[in-house]
Amino acid sequence: MRNLFVDLSDYQRSDLAFMQELKTKGAMGVVIKVTEGSADGSDWVSATAGEKIRNAAKVGLVISLYHFARYTSEADARNEANFFVQHAKDLGMDSNTLMVDDAEVHSMGDYNAGANAFTDQVKQLGYKRTAVYSMKSFFTGGILNSHGLGDNKIWIAGYGITNLGIDNAAAWQFDDGQGYGGNTTGTDASYDFDGCFTVDGDQSGSVPTIEVPKNEPVKHVGHSATGTYIVQSGDTLSGIAAKFGTTYQNLASLNGIANPNLIMPGQVLKVTGQADNQTVYYVQAGDTLSGIANKFGTTVDTLVSANGISNPNIIYVGQKIVVSGNGSNQSGTYTVKSGDTLSGIASAHGTTWQELATRNHIANPNMIFVGQTIQL
């Protein structure tokens, strides 16, 4: 079985015509983002999930929901599950709905424990069908163990590949909207191997009546550095600047942004102060300390010492890292400019795009962004 399904975030269309278009192009299911973080964390709730659900149902798409995880402990994971479930119930989703933990921010040492705590809590609250989504590198690199996640369905992301790296995937996100595998939906697209996203959408159940526990604020082990902001869908640099009483020019200078019209959801921006010569880096989703060390031509030990990091395997989105050297101006690196392609950068520096993709852990060689530092 290779049934097609897609996943949608807030910024993507919600109208009936779009849902019909997805179905016409072969989609049998849709996974809709509902929440992110917890009530005392990111506190993000979709403004468009309700409309997406209504219109997807009208055209007969099987509907699943996903939550973008930011938990830093098992207690935090349970809080996030409560947050997710409460909003799923508010949207009228019944107990047969597949509930997905989008676990792609390595925010705690035992990430499997966090994913299991999250999905176990979702089940305790009446939603018995759960899944865990992450990228191939998390499963093959030891961050997540696909055989240590109980009966959760495993949904793995990997683009331009032929080997998923695990033997128990229930679904494969083969495209991130770039058109891999002939996908024409313009959205993330996945294959469902066992029907959990496209066939098992029995909506004959009822909304669970189990009371969702009140949020129990926990100490978030990792906090964004003071004076930072995580870019949300729909944000502009000028709008963020106005929110923090500064100018977009200053934010561009503070953050080394070459094109102020191009910022990305999830990107961490420093929003206070003036640009200076101190070389600091704000951790982005998917970063590792070794990757940051490579980017700035230093070592993990040096970063650990300079930043008082007790566990080099645990860093957090928005965390301020003081780095040695002079950052993106150092020899051996290149800062992406408007119009650049990975193959063009490779050609200009006597290497191949495959080598650059491997060295810089770039999953999709067609997707690089202005201001990104490429290790040559």
Secondary structure by P-SEA (a helix, b strand, c coil): cbbbbbbbcccccccaaaaaaaaaacccbbbbbcccccccccccccccaaaaaaaaaaaccbbbbbbbcccccaaaaaaaaaaaaaaaaaacccccbbbbcccccccccaaaaaaaaaaaaaaaaccccccccccaaaaaacccccccccccbbbbbbcccccccccccccccccccccccccccccbbbbbcccccccccccccccccccccccccccccccccccbbbbcccccaaaaaaaacccaaaaaaacccccccccccccccccccccccbbbbcccccccaaaaaaaacccaaaaaaaccccccccccccccccccccccccccbbbbcccccaaaaaaaacccaaaaaaaacccccccccccccccc
